Amino acid sequence: MTTTPTRGYTATKDQLQSRLRRIEGQVRGVEKMVDEDRYCIDVLTQISAIQAALDKVALGLLDDHARHCLRHGAEEGKGEEMATEMMAAVGRLMRRG
């Protein structure tokens, strides 16, 4: 029997899932707005809100990763490798648009 590894976000997993479900609902709302031919700027405003919500989720995950995963990685001698990996993820997050 295998156990699920503890991730940096494990302690707040319920909050994370709730936030992601709320974002999913926002995306469905934008789809409905397009279906209803709503004003372009209103749709764009909602997309901006979704992006901000996703950014907040991403920053929380990065924080959890830095405080939990990197610390444990450093204890196992993989700190430098994991820091490089995290910075590559940050770079990908910043390159959108």
C-alpha positions as CSV (number, residue, x, y, z in Angstrom):
1,M,0.0,0.0,0.0
2,T,1.4,3.4,-1.0
3,T,0.7,6.6,0.9
4,T,0.0,10.0,-0.7
5,P,3.0,12.3,-0.2
6,T,2.5,15.4,1.9
7,R,2.5,18.5,-0.3
8,G,3.0,22.1,0.8
9,Y,-0.7,22.7,0.2
10,T,-1.9,19.7,2.1
11,A,-2.9,21.6,5.2
12,T,-5.1,24.0,3.2
13,K,-6.3,21.6,0.5
14,D,-10.0,22.1,1.3
15,Q,-9.6,25.9,0.9
16,L,-7.6,25.5,-2.3
17,Q,-10.3,23.2,-3.8
18,S,-13.0,25.6,-2.8
19,R,-11.2,28.5,-4.4
20,L,-10.7,26.5,-7.6
21,R,-14.4,25.5,-7.7
22,R,-15.3,29.2,-7.4
23,I,-12.9,30.1,-10.3
24,E,-14.5,27.2,-12.3
25,G,-17.9,28.8,-11.7
26,Q,-16.5,32.2,-12.9
27,V,-15.3,30.6,-16.1
28,R,-18.7,29.0,-16.7
29,G,-20.2,32.5,-16.1
30,V,-18.0,34.0,-18.8
31,E,-19.0,31.2,-21.2
32,K,-22.7,32.1,-20.4
33,M,-21.9,35.8,-21.0
34,V,-20.5,35.0,-24.4
35,D,-23.5,32.8,-25.2
36,E,-25.8,35.7,-24.2
37,D,-23.8,38.2,-26.4
38,R,-22.9,40.4,-23.5
39,Y,-20.8,43.6,-23.9
40,C,-17.2,42.9,-24.7
41,I,-15.8,45.0,-21.9
42,D,-18.0,43.2,-19.3
43,V,-16.6,39.8,-20.5
44,L,-13.1,41.1,-20.4
45,T,-13.6,42.5,-16.8
46,Q,-14.7,39.0,-15.7
47,I,-11.7,37.4,-17.4
48,S,-9.5,39.8,-15.6
49,A,-11.1,38.8,-12.3
50,I,-10.5,35.1,-13.1
51,Q,-6.9,35.8,-13.9
52,A,-6.4,37.6,-10.6
53,A,-8.0,34.7,-8.7
54,L,-5.8,32.2,-10.5
55,D,-2.7,34.4,-9.7
56,K,-3.7,34.4,-6.1
57,V,-3.9,30.6,-6.1
58,A,-0.6,30.3,-7.8
59,L,1.1,32.6,-5.3
60,G,-0.3,30.6,-2.5
61,L,1.0,27.4,-4.0
62,L,4.4,29.0,-4.5
63,D,4.5,30.1,-0.9
64,D,3.5,26.7,0.3
65,H,6.2,25.2,-2.0
66,A,8.9,27.5,-0.7
67,R,8.0,26.9,3.0
68,H,7.4,23.2,2.8
69,C,8.8,21.5,-0.2
70,L,12.0,23.4,-0.6
71,R,12.8,23.1,3.0
72,H,12.3,19.3,2.8
73,G,14.3,19.2,-0.4
74,A,17.2,21.0,1.2
75,E,17.2,18.5,4.0
76,E,17.5,15.8,1.4
77,G,20.3,17.6,-0.5
78,K,18.0,18.6,-3.4
79,G,17.5,22.3,-2.4
80,E,19.3,23.8,-5.4
81,E,17.6,21.6,-7.9
82,M,14.2,22.3,-6.4
83,A,14.9,26.1,-6.3
84,T,15.8,26.0,-10.0
85,E,12.6,24.1,-10.7
86,M,10.5,26.6,-8.7
87,M,12.1,29.6,-10.5
88,A,11.3,28.0,-13.9
89,A,7.7,27.7,-12.7
90,V,7.7,31.4,-11.7
91,G,9.1,32.3,-15.1
92,R,6.3,30.4,-16.8
93,L,3.7,32.2,-14.7
94,M,5.1,35.6,-15.5
95,R,5.3,35.0,-19.3
96,R,1.6,34.8,-20.0
97,G,0.0,37.3,-22.4
